[in-house]
Amino acid sequence: MKTKKVTIEVSESKLSALEVFIKNRNSTVELELQDTFNKLYERVVPNQVKLFVKETSPSKKDDGLNIPKVGK
């Protein structure tokens, strides 16, 4: 599946704190954002559209953002 990069602006101090404590969960900010994106997609996009997206995507892999899975 073709991917697209999404950029958001966040507080530097909040991001720094999050990066410190997210390590306790053996995760990363990127992995948690990928999970959140996938949950949002599942909740918001109608099933018929999800089926269309899945059937028309060149790749069978359908996991949202293309970020390597680390520590999970």
Buried (B, 14 or more C-beta within 10 A) or exposed (E): BEEEEEEEEEEEEEEEEBEEEBEEEEBBEEBEBBBEBBEEBEEEEEEEEEEEEEEEEEEEEEEBBEBEEEEE
